Amino acid sequence: MRGVPGVGRAMGWGLTMPDVAVIIALVLSSGSLVVSIASFVLAISAKRQAKKAATLGFRVEAINHLRAVLSDIDRGSITSRTVDTIHDATRSTELVFTRDVRERLHRASAAIFRLNMPAARGKAHYPQDIIRLRDELQTLLTQMRQEPHAPPVRSRKKSAANPGLC
């Protein structure tokens, strides 16, 4: 086959028509590959962003529930509404906070449930239990606010940072 007039001959390449077609096909394929890779990277980024946006609502909800519990305790009363609110906070943390936060909130929930019982109110150490609970919840609220907005890493290791409440 003869070379394509004006293509490659002036530069001494001596390209034939099939050579030019192959080069064009390679350039187009390479361009398609670059576009595909860019699309994949954008899709991964969009997925992360969507996950972050979806979990943000649960984070805000859990933090607001915990604030309401602290408000009840500051007013000097633990009621059935307080128990319900801490349970709501616990449910909201399942997908968005670390295991440590979830375990600490679960222990706080158990303590609130116990302190809401009439028998607990009559005990001499009830006021100290309320103060310890309030301090623990305040620390927990700070930790929840500071925790990164990424989904938690599920670890099998038990947390020894805070052995329990009350």
KAFENLIN-V282128 format. One record per run of one state. SS is the DSSP state (a for helix, b for strand, c for the rest). FROM is the first residue (numbers start at 1). TO is the last residue. Records with the same first field share a line. If there is no record, write none. Layout:
SS->FROM-TO + FROM-TO
//
This chain:
c->1-2 + 4-15 + 75-79 + 94-98 + 116-117 + 122-125 + 147-166
b->3-3 + 16-16
a->17-74 + 80-93 + 99-115 + 118-121 + 126-146
//
